[in-house]
Amino acid sequence: VMKEDQHAFITYPANTSMGVWRSINEADSYAPHFHSAVEILLPVEGELFSVIDKTEYCVKTGEVLIIPAGCTHSLRMELGSARELVLFEQNSVFALKEFGAFRQMMSRPVYLDMEHPAREAVREKLVEMVAAYRSGKLLRNMHCYALLLEVYAQLGESYLATTASQAEVNAINRQM
């Protein structure tokens, strides 16, 4: 049982810095907590609820919620729902120079609802990543991180096209 606003320490399977956990047809709940990992929620059936910075997200089947590392959040899933939960250490991915340009985007939750232009492509890559993780292949960790890079490239392109201010775009162009 986790106390409210507690720092959760993640234990990953041997030789990985990523974990994928599936909950199927069970009520599941986590009190507000935070950790050093980025958390990705993929409802497979039904919906789940997460409160992040006093904002409640109702994430439905087919949608995606990405919670930044260090962000206090809670999670609740009703009986009859199913979800994939992906946790990974951000240092394994975010060391590339390009990520510095997207600090604004990555400092807050990214909710890809059914209307989000990047949702389908991002979710497809994440589902592929979950399958690669479960494959047990020798280089699965590397393959999973390659897919995560594709996810963040897609999110970055979408952010530049729909959300970033002109000043942000100019700053990104100077950094590249």
Accessible surface in RSA format (square Angstrom, percent):
REM  Atomic radii and reference values for relative SASA: ProtOr
REM  Chains: A
REM  Algorithm: Lee & Richards
REM  Probe-radius: 1.40
REM  Slices: 20
REM RES _ NUM      All-atoms   Total-Side   Main-Chain    Non-polar    All polar
REM                ABS   REL    ABS   REL    ABS   REL    ABS   REL    ABS   REL
RES VAL A   1   201.88 132.8 120.95 109.5  80.92 195.0 132.73 115.3  69.14 187.5
RES MET A   2    56.65  29.3  40.41  26.7  16.24  38.7  43.02  36.6  13.64  18.1
RES LYS A   3   162.00  79.0 155.97  95.7   6.03  14.4 105.11  94.6  56.90  60.6
RES GLU A   4   122.79  70.5  99.08  75.0  23.70  56.4  26.59  51.4  96.20  78.5
RES ASP A   5    82.12  57.5  68.71  68.4  13.41  31.7  25.43  59.8  56.69  56.5
RES GLN A   6    78.73  44.0  71.53  52.3   7.20  17.2  23.75  50.6  54.98  41.7
RES HIS A   7    67.30  36.8  60.24  41.9   7.06  18.1  43.15  44.5  24.15  28.1
RES ALA A   8    14.67  13.5   8.38  12.9   6.29  14.3  13.88  19.5   0.79   2.1
RES PHE A   9   167.56  83.8 138.50  85.8  29.06  75.6 140.69  85.3  26.87  76.9
RES ILE A  10    44.90  25.5  17.07  12.7  27.83  67.1  19.29  13.9  25.60  69.5
RES THR A  11   120.86  86.0 102.21 103.6  18.65  44.4  74.23  99.7  46.63  70.5
RES TYR A  12    39.95  18.7  20.81  11.8  19.14  49.8  21.44  16.1  18.51  22.8
RES PRO A  13    54.99  40.1  39.93  36.4  15.07  54.8  52.78  43.6   2.21  13.7
RES ALA A  14    85.35  78.5  57.79  89.2  27.56  62.7  69.11  97.3  16.24  43.0
RES ASN A  15   149.14 102.8 110.06 106.4  39.08  94.1  41.55 100.0 107.59 104.0
RES THR A  16    25.90  18.4   4.24   4.3  21.66  51.6   7.58  10.2  18.32  27.7
RES SER A  17    30.13  25.5  29.45  39.3   0.68   1.6  24.66  52.5   5.46   7.7
RES MET A  18     0.04   0.0   0.04   0.0   0.00   0.0   0.00   0.0   0.04   0.1
RES GLY A  19     0.00   0.0   0.00   N/A   0.00   0.0   0.00   0.0   0.00   0.0
RES VAL A  20    12.45   8.2   0.00   0.0  12.45  30.0   0.00   0.0  12.45  33.8
RES TRP A  21    97.24  39.0  94.47  45.7   2.77   6.5  68.10  36.3  29.14  47.3
RES ARG A  22   106.58  44.7  74.84  38.1  31.74  75.6  17.74  24.2  88.84  53.8
RES SER A  23     9.99   8.4   8.76  11.7   1.22   2.8   1.22   2.6   8.76  12.3
RES ILE A  24   103.17  58.7  90.56  67.5  12.61  30.4  90.56  65.2  12.61  34.2
RES ASN A  25    91.84  63.3  79.90  77.2  11.94  28.7  19.60  47.2  72.24  69.8
RES GLU A  26    81.12  46.6  80.06  60.6   1.05   2.5  22.79  44.1  58.33  47.6
RES ALA A  27    73.00  67.1  49.22  76.0  23.78  54.1  49.87  70.2  23.13  61.3
RES ASP A  28    23.76  16.6  17.72  17.6   6.04  14.3   4.39  10.3  19.37  19.3
RES SER A  29    81.89  69.2  55.84  74.5  26.05  60.0  31.92  68.0  49.97  70.0
RES TYR A  30    81.74  38.2  76.93  43.8   4.81  12.5  47.85  36.0  33.90  41.8
RES ALA A  31    37.48  34.5  23.91  36.9  13.58  30.9  31.69  44.6   5.79  15.3
RES PRO A  32    38.40  28.0  38.40  35.0   0.00   0.0  38.40  31.7   0.00   0.0
RES HIS A  33    10.19   5.6  10.19   7.1   0.00   0.0   2.13   2.2   8.06   9.4
RES PHE A  34    60.68  30.4  60.68  37.6   0.00   0.0  60.68  36.8   0.00   0.0
RES HIS A  35     6.13   3.4   4.49   3.1   1.64   4.2   4.32   4.5   1.81   2.1
RES SER A  36    62.57  52.9  52.02  69.4  10.55  24.3  42.87  91.3  19.70  27.6
RES ALA A  37     0.11   0.1   0.00   0.0   0.11   0.2   0.00   0.0   0.11   0.3
RES VAL A  38     2.78   1.8   2.78   2.5   0.00   0.0   2.78   2.4   0.00   0.0
RES GLU A  39     4.32   2.5   4.32   3.3   0.00   0.0   0.04   0.1   4.28   3.5
RES ILE A  40     0.00   0.0   0.00   0.0   0.00   0.0   0.00   0.0   0.00   0.0
RES LEU A  41     0.38   0.2   0.38   0.3   0.00   0.0   0.38   0.3   0.00   0.0
RES LEU A  42     1.74   1.0   1.74   1.2   0.00   0.0   1.74   1.2   0.00   0.0
RES PRO A  43     0.53   0.4   0.53   0.5   0.00   0.0   0.53   0.4   0.00   0.0
RES VAL A  44    52.86  34.8  40.66  36.8  12.20  29.4  40.67  35.3  12.19  33.1
RES GLU A  45   102.31  58.7 100.98  76.4   1.33   3.2  29.84  57.7  72.48  59.2
RES GLY A  46    36.97  45.6   0.00   N/A  36.97  45.6  28.83  79.1   8.14  18.2
RES GLU A  47    58.46  33.6  57.65  43.6   0.82   1.9  13.57  26.2  44.89  36.7
RES LEU A  48     0.56   0.3   0.56   0.4   0.00   0.0   0.56   0.4   0.00   0.0
RES PHE A  49    34.47  17.2  33.08  20.5   1.39   3.6  33.12  20.1   1.35   3.9
RES SER A  50     0.45   0.4   0.01   0.0   0.44   1.0   0.44   0.9   0.01   0.0
RES VAL A  51    60.98  40.1  58.56  53.0   2.41   5.8  58.56  50.9   2.41   6.5
RES ILE A  52     1.17   0.7   0.00   0.0   1.17   2.8   0.00   0.0   1.17   3.2
RES ASP A  53   106.45  74.6  78.97  78.6  27.48  65.0  38.96  91.7  67.49  67.3
RES LYS A  54   203.17  99.1 166.39 102.1  36.78  87.6 114.56 103.1  88.61  94.4
RES THR A  55    67.65  48.1  63.93  64.8   3.73   8.9  38.46  51.7  29.20  44.1
RES GLU A  56   102.32  58.7  74.00  56.0  28.32  67.4  24.53  47.4  77.79  63.5
RES TYR A  57    39.29  18.3  36.59  20.8   2.70   7.0  18.76  14.1  20.53  25.3
RES CYS A  58    38.07  28.8  31.05  34.6   7.02  16.5  23.40  59.3  14.67  15.8
RES VAL A  59     0.00   0.0   0.00   0.0   0.00   0.0   0.00   0.0   0.00   0.0
RES LYS A  60    99.19  48.4  99.19  60.9   0.00   0.0  68.29  61.5  30.91  32.9
RES THR A  61    62.33  44.3  52.67  53.4   9.66  23.0  49.96  67.1  12.37  18.7
RES GLY A  62    12.86  15.9   0.00   N/A  12.86  15.9  12.86  35.3   0.00   0.0
RES GLU A  63     7.01   4.0   7.01   5.3   0.00   0.0   0.00   0.0   7.01   5.7
RES VAL A  64     0.00   0.0   0.00   0.0   0.00   0.0   0.00   0.0   0.00   0.0
RES LEU A  65     0.00   0.0   0.00   0.0   0.00   0.0   0.00   0.0   0.00   0.0
RES ILE A  66     6.10   3.5   5.90   4.4   0.19   0.5   5.90   4.3   0.19   0.5
RES ILE A  67     0.59   0.3   0.59   0.4   0.00   0.0   0.59   0.4   0.00   0.0
RES PRO A  68    15.92  11.6  11.03  10.1   4.89  17.8  14.36  11.9   1.55   9.7
RES ALA A  69    24.42  22.5   4.21   6.5  20.21  46.0   4.54   6.4  19.88  52.7
RES GLY A  70    50.52  62.3   0.00   N/A  50.52  62.3  26.20  71.9  24.32  54.5
RES CYS A  71    18.59  14.1  10.47  11.7   8.12  19.1  11.45  29.0   7.14   7.7
RES THR A  72    49.99  35.6  45.01  45.6   4.98  11.9  25.52  34.3  24.46  37.0
RES HIS A  73     2.20   1.2   1.11   0.8   1.09   2.8   2.20   2.3   0.00   0.0
RES SER A  74    20.20  17.1  19.97  26.7   0.23   0.5  10.65  22.7   9.55  13.4
RES LEU A  75     3.31   1.8   1.58   1.1   1.74   4.4   2.20   1.5   1.12   3.0
RES ARG A  76    98.33  41.3  98.29  50.1   0.04   0.1  47.39  64.8  50.94  30.9
RES MET A  77     3.59   1.9   1.19   0.8   2.41   5.7   0.58   0.5   3.01   4.0
RES GLU A  78    81.39  46.7  81.15  61.4   0.24   0.6  35.32  68.3  46.07  37.6
RES LEU A  79   132.24  73.6 110.73  79.2  21.51  54.1 110.75  77.8  21.49  57.8
RES GLY A  80    34.10  42.0   0.00   N/A  34.10  42.0  24.69  67.8   9.41  21.1
RES SER A  81     6.53   5.5   6.30   8.4   0.22   0.5   0.73   1.5   5.80   8.1
RES ALA A  82     5.14   4.7   4.61   7.1   0.52   1.2   4.61   6.5   0.52   1.4
RES ARG A  83     4.48   1.9   4.48   2.3   0.00   0.0   0.07   0.1   4.40   2.7
RES GLU A  84    10.93   6.3  10.93   8.3   0.00   0.0   6.25  12.1   4.68   3.8
RES LEU A  85    14.62   8.1  14.62  10.5   0.00   0.0  14.62  10.3   0.00   0.0
RES VAL A  86     0.00   0.0   0.00   0.0   0.00   0.0   0.00   0.0   0.00   0.0
RES LEU A  87    11.56   6.4  11.56   8.3   0.00   0.0  11.56   8.1   0.00   0.0
RES PHE A  88     0.00   0.0   0.00   0.0   0.00   0.0   0.00   0.0   0.00   0.0
RES GLU A  89    42.00  24.1  42.00  31.8   0.00   0.0  25.61  49.5  16.39  13.4
RES GLN A  90    64.30  36.0  64.06  46.8   0.24   0.6   5.25  11.2  59.05  44.8
RES ASN A  91   123.58  85.2 109.95 106.3  13.63  32.8  31.28  75.3  92.30  89.2
RES SER A  92    58.22  49.2  20.81  27.8  37.41  86.2  18.77  40.0  39.45  55.3
RES VAL A  93     5.60   3.7   0.66   0.6   4.94  11.9   3.83   3.3   1.77   4.8
RES PHE A  94    42.03  21.0  25.54  15.8  16.49  42.9  26.80  16.2  15.23  43.6
RES ALA A  95    90.97  83.6  53.35  82.3  37.62  85.6  64.79  91.2  26.18  69.3
RES LEU A  96    92.01  51.2  86.92  62.2   5.08  12.8  89.72  63.0   2.29   6.2
RES LYS A  97   142.70  69.6 123.74  75.9  18.95  45.1  91.33  82.2  51.36  54.7
RES GLU A  98    90.52  52.0  90.52  68.5   0.00   0.0  37.57  72.7  52.95  43.2
RES PHE A  99    16.13   8.1  15.99   9.9   0.14   0.4  16.12   9.8   0.01   0.0
RES GLY A 100    22.46  27.7   0.00   N/A  22.46  27.7  11.95  32.8  10.52  23.6
RES ALA A 101    11.01  10.1   0.00   0.0  11.01  25.0   3.18   4.5   7.82  20.7
RES PHE A 102    25.46  12.7  25.46  15.8   0.00   0.0  25.46  15.4   0.00   0.0
RES ARG A 103   169.63  71.2 165.22  84.2   4.41  10.5  63.94  87.4 105.69  64.1
RES GLN A 104    96.86  54.2  91.55  66.9   5.31  12.7  17.58  37.4  79.28  60.1
RES MET A 105    11.79   6.1  10.67   7.1   1.12   2.7   8.84   7.5   2.95   3.9
RES MET A 106    28.83  14.9  15.20  10.1  13.63  32.4  19.14  16.3   9.69  12.8
RES SER A 107    80.14  67.7  47.95  64.0  32.19  74.2  43.73  93.1  36.41  51.0
RES ARG A 108    93.16  39.1  91.68  46.7   1.48   3.5  48.65  66.5  44.52  27.0
RES PRO A 109    24.65  18.0  10.56   9.6  14.08  51.2  10.56   8.7  14.08  87.5
RES VAL A 110    22.55  14.8  19.56  17.7   3.00   7.2  22.55  19.6   0.00   0.0
RES TYR A 111    64.82  30.3  47.73  27.2  17.09  44.5  40.13  30.2  24.69  30.4
RES LEU A 112     0.00   0.0   0.00   0.0   0.00   0.0   0.00   0.0   0.00   0.0
RES ASP A 113    48.94  34.3  48.94  48.7   0.00   0.0   8.33  19.6  40.61  40.5
RES MET A 114   100.24  51.9  82.19  54.4  18.04  43.0  82.19  69.9  18.04  23.9
RES GLU A 115   151.46  87.0 127.49  96.5  23.96  57.0  58.10 112.4  93.36  76.2
RES HIS A 116    51.58  28.2  40.34  28.0  11.24  28.8  25.03  25.8  26.55  30.9
RES PRO A 117   100.53  73.3  61.08  55.7  39.45 143.4  73.37  60.6  27.16 168.8
RES ALA A 118     0.80   0.7   0.17   0.3   0.64   1.4   0.80   1.1   0.00   0.0
RES ARG A 119    38.06  16.0  38.06  19.4   0.00   0.0   0.15   0.2  37.91  23.0
RES GLU A 120   121.41  69.7 118.45  89.6   2.96   7.1  38.67  74.8  82.74  67.6
RES ALA A 121    42.72  39.3  35.12  54.2   7.60  17.3  40.50  57.0   2.22   5.9
RES VAL A 122     0.27   0.2   0.00   0.0   0.27   0.7   0.27   0.2   0.00   0.0
RES ARG A 123    31.35  13.2  31.35  16.0   0.00   0.0  10.84  14.8  20.51  12.4
RES GLU A 124   112.22  64.4 103.08  78.0   9.14  21.8  38.10  73.7  74.12  60.5
RES LYS A 125    57.38  28.0  57.38  35.2   0.00   0.0  26.85  24.2  30.54  32.5
RES LEU A 126     0.02   0.0   0.02   0.0   0.00   0.0   0.02   0.0   0.00   0.0
RES VAL A 127    80.23  52.8  78.88  71.4   1.35   3.2  79.42  69.0   0.81   2.2
RES GLU A 128    72.28  41.5  66.31  50.2   5.97  14.2  33.27  64.4  39.01  31.8
RES MET A 129     0.10   0.0   0.10   0.1   0.00   0.0   0.10   0.1   0.00   0.0
RES VAL A 130    10.78   7.1  10.78   9.8   0.00   0.0  10.78   9.4   0.00   0.0
RES ALA A 131    63.50  58.4  50.30  77.6  13.20  30.0  57.69  81.2   5.81  15.4
RES ALA A 132    12.31  11.3   4.83   7.4   7.48  17.0  11.93  16.8   0.38   1.0
RES TYR A 133    17.16   8.0  17.16   9.8   0.00   0.0  13.40  10.1   3.76   4.6
RES ARG A 134   112.11  47.1  80.13  40.8  31.98  76.1  58.04  79.3  54.06  32.8
RES SER A 135    56.81  48.0  17.97  24.0  38.84  89.5  28.38  60.4  28.43  39.8
RES GLY A 136    56.51  69.7   0.00   N/A  56.51  69.7  27.10  74.4  29.41  65.9
RES LYS A 137   152.40  74.3 141.04  86.5  11.37  27.1  91.90  82.7  60.50  64.4
RES LEU A 138   178.03  99.1 146.19 104.6  31.84  80.0 149.01 104.6  29.03  78.1
RES LEU A 139   115.98  64.6 110.42  79.0   5.56  14.0 114.30  80.3   1.68   4.5
RES ARG A 140    52.88  22.2  50.33  25.7   2.55   6.1   8.70  11.9  44.18  26.8
RES ASN A 141    39.69  27.4  38.68  37.4   1.02   2.4  16.10  38.8  23.59  22.8
RES MET A 142   131.79  68.2 122.44  81.0   9.34  22.2  97.42  82.8  34.37  45.5
RES HIS A 143    84.47  46.2  80.07  55.7   4.40  11.3  55.69  57.4  28.78  33.5
RES CYS A 144     0.00   0.0   0.00   0.0   0.00   0.0   0.00   0.0   0.00   0.0
RES TYR A 145    25.16  11.7  25.16  14.3   0.00   0.0  25.16  18.9   0.00   0.0
RES ALA A 146    47.44  43.6  41.60  64.2   5.84  13.3  44.33  62.4   3.11   8.2
RES LEU A 147     5.03   2.8   4.95   3.5   0.07   0.2   5.03   3.5   0.00   0.0
RES LEU A 148     0.03   0.0   0.00   0.0   0.03   0.1   0.03   0.0   0.00   0.0
RES LEU A 149    66.70  37.1  62.59  44.8   4.11  10.3  63.13  44.3   3.57   9.6
RES GLU A 150    80.09  46.0  73.81  55.8   6.28  14.9  35.43  68.5  44.66  36.5
RES VAL A 151     0.25   0.2   0.14   0.1   0.10   0.3   0.25   0.2   0.00   0.0
RES TYR A 152    10.95   5.1   6.01   3.4   4.94  12.9   4.45   3.3   6.50   8.0
RES ALA A 153    56.93  52.3  43.14  66.6  13.79  31.4  54.91  77.3   2.02   5.4
RES GLN A 154    60.99  34.1  59.20  43.3   1.80   4.3   6.65  14.1  54.35  41.2
RES LEU A 155     4.60   2.6   3.01   2.2   1.59   4.0   3.01   2.1   1.59   4.3
RES GLY A 156     1.73   2.1   0.00   N/A   1.73   2.1   1.73   4.7   0.00   0.0
RES GLU A 157   111.00  63.7 104.79  79.3   6.21  14.8  43.42  84.0  67.57  55.2
RES SER A 158    12.48  10.5   5.03   6.7   7.46  17.2  11.34  24.1   1.15   1.6
RES TYR A 159    14.36   6.7  10.58   6.0   3.78   9.8  12.12   9.1   2.24   2.8
RES LEU A 160    61.53  34.3  47.76  34.2  13.76  34.6  47.78  33.6  13.74  37.0
RES ALA A 161    86.65  79.7  44.72  69.0  41.93  95.4  55.60  78.3  31.05  82.2
RES THR A 162    87.30  62.1  47.17  47.8  40.13  95.6  50.06  67.2  37.24  56.3
RES THR A 163    82.76  58.9  55.72  56.5  27.04  64.4  40.17  54.0  42.59  64.4
RES ALA A 164    18.34  16.9   0.00   0.0  18.34  41.7   0.00   0.0  18.34  48.6
RES SER A 165    60.09  50.8  48.98  65.4  11.11  25.6  51.37 109.4   8.72  12.2
RES GLN A 166   123.32  69.0 113.36  82.8   9.96  23.7  59.27 126.2  64.05  48.6
RES ALA A 167    73.10  67.2  61.59  95.0  11.51  26.2  66.95  94.3   6.15  16.3
RES GLU A 168    42.52  24.4  38.99  29.5   3.53   8.4  30.73  59.4  11.80   9.6
RES VAL A 169    35.24  23.2  35.19  31.9   0.05   0.1  35.19  30.6   0.05   0.1
RES ASN A 170    62.13  42.8  59.90  57.9   2.23   5.4  11.79  28.4  50.34  48.7
RES ALA A 171    36.63  33.7  35.34  54.5   1.28   2.9  35.87  50.5   0.76   2.0
RES ILE A 172    11.65   6.6  11.57   8.6   0.09   0.2  11.57   8.3   0.09   0.2
RES ASN A 173    99.90  68.9  83.21  80.4  16.68  40.2  24.43  58.8  75.47  72.9
RES ARG A 174   182.29  76.5 147.01  74.9  35.28  84.0  81.24 111.0 101.05  61.2
RES GLN A 175    82.22  46.0  73.49  53.7   8.74  20.8  30.88  65.7  51.34  38.9
RES MET A 176   105.75  54.8  48.63  32.2  57.13 136.0  54.51  46.3  51.24  67.9
END  Absolute sums over single chains surface
CHAIN  1 A     9436.9       7629.2       1807.7       5341.8       4095.2
END  Absolute sums over all chains
TOTAL          9436.9       7629.2       1807.7       5341.8       4095.2
